[in-house]
Amino acid sequence: MGWFGVLRPSIELTYIVNKCHVNLWALPTLLPGRRLFYFDMGLEIAAQSQPVTSITVVLPFEPEEAKWPDKRRSIAQDLFDVLLDPEVASLVFGEPITNISATGNIRTLTLSGRTSLELGRINSRGVKREEDSPRRADLSVWTIPLVDPIPPGGHRYVRLRYRMFSPGTVWSWKRMLLGRAGAQVEFRISDIRESPHIGDERAYWDRLVPVYSVNFFLIVTRRFRPRIASPALHYVRRLEGGAWRKYMSGMSYASLNRLLVHYWRYPPGLGQSIVPLLAEQVNSGHDRHSTSPPITAEEPFRAYLDLGYDVAAPGWVAFVRNTMAVLTGVTIVNLVPIIGARLSGWWPNLDWPKIIFGASVVGVLALLSALTKVFGLFKNRARKPRLFARTLERALLRWLRRSD
């Protein structure tokens, strides 16, 4: 089971995460049922006794290198320039932006005239996989260098975007014969304990950075219906696609008209029951949150959502599946007496028609199981053909958006 976390580059260097904002996008394309996945991550880092020059994150998926709108190829897209648009920043932070001031590469946003947020750049070309990082579809570790170090006692917010080559265990399709019955979404923060690879990942335990608040947004098409949510969703709403187009620069999609936003947050009452801070919280740089404990390896965060369809599969999928089942059944029924008659001459004491019919059913099930494993292996291994196909798909989507 993959998990998300923020790590110290070394045990000696300490900092905390005041805010963690995550957007998981499952965007529709031109092919029915197909999705392109994007992962946006915003972190407000509070440095302590030493300056912070880089951030290390554990991702529960395998990212994909891409050429972003700034014409640079890299694993991650820096969203610093996108957030300098007051309209976009107001959408992201949920408050009006009354002022933006500049100091070198640093920008300070004033929210509603009351609070301020310092934005910093990342060195997107310098984002590298950490040495000895696991090579798994559901886990990878990346070091993100900052353009300007965060001084001791300082706060800074960085935001970046990944293309998800494989969504790992964050998103799992629910299968039903040849179709899909929905999906399961599971997002975990600092949850090392249940990892089946705990021996390999135990080295990260002491490097985990405490996270004091989380806003996790899942954006999917309206065709999905939430069945089970744990913990309870803070809200579900429609995405106003036209308002978010600027923010979504660098993403490929067919349409934004039928998207729903599912929102979790931790602590659940953040913004409603703020209490005076303890002295050690102020000294540590934690300055905006309630007395709820931070997210750590001992107290991880887990969000789960079971998504279903009102109709389990499109009509054409059901038609094709039923037609194949009928043709297979007719073939088996016609062959059973012919083969049984031949074998009865050799072993007349056996009920060959029943044996053949049972063996045929078992054989069909075994074939379907084998094909599932083969295509699953192809899906995980054939990276270059899949990347080439996605490049063509995204180019077509960009061309269609320009022609709108």
Secondary structure as GFF3:
##gff-version 3
##sequence-region A 1 404
A	DSSP	beta_strand	5	7	.	.	.	ID=ss1
A	DSSP	beta_strand	15	28	.	.	.	ID=ss2
A	DSSP	beta_strand	35	47	.	.	.	ID=ss3
A	DSSP	beta_strand	52	59	.	.	.	ID=ss4
A	DSSP	beta_strand	62	64	.	.	.	ID=ss5
A	DSSP	beta_strand	66	67	.	.	.	ID=ss6
A	DSSP	beta_strand	73	74	.	.	.	ID=ss7
A	DSSP	beta_strand	76	78	.	.	.	ID=ss8
A	DSSP	alpha_helix	80	83	.	.	.	ID=ss9
A	DSSP	alpha_helix	86	93	.	.	.	ID=ss10
A	DSSP	beta_strand	97	103	.	.	.	ID=ss11
A	DSSP	beta_strand	106	111	.	.	.	ID=ss12
A	DSSP	beta_strand	115	119	.	.	.	ID=ss13
A	DSSP	three_ten_helix	124	126	.	.	.	ID=ss14
A	DSSP	beta_strand	128	129	.	.	.	ID=ss15
A	DSSP	beta_strand	140	150	.	.	.	ID=ss16
A	DSSP	beta_strand	155	166	.	.	.	ID=ss17
A	DSSP	beta_strand	171	176	.	.	.	ID=ss18
A	DSSP	beta_strand	179	189	.	.	.	ID=ss19
A	DSSP	alpha_helix	198	201	.	.	.	ID=ss20
A	DSSP	three_ten_helix	202	207	.	.	.	ID=ss21
A	DSSP	beta_strand	214	221	.	.	.	ID=ss22
A	DSSP	beta_strand	224	230	.	.	.	ID=ss23
A	DSSP	beta_strand	235	238	.	.	.	ID=ss24
A	DSSP	alpha_helix	241	244	.	.	.	ID=ss25
A	DSSP	beta_strand	259	266	.	.	.	ID=ss26
A	DSSP	alpha_helix	279	284	.	.	.	ID=ss27
A	DSSP	beta_strand	301	309	.	.	.	ID=ss28
A	DSSP	alpha_helix	315	344	.	.	.	ID=ss29
A	DSSP	alpha_helix	352	381	.	.	.	ID=ss30
A	DSSP	alpha_helix	383	403	.	.	.	ID=ss31
###
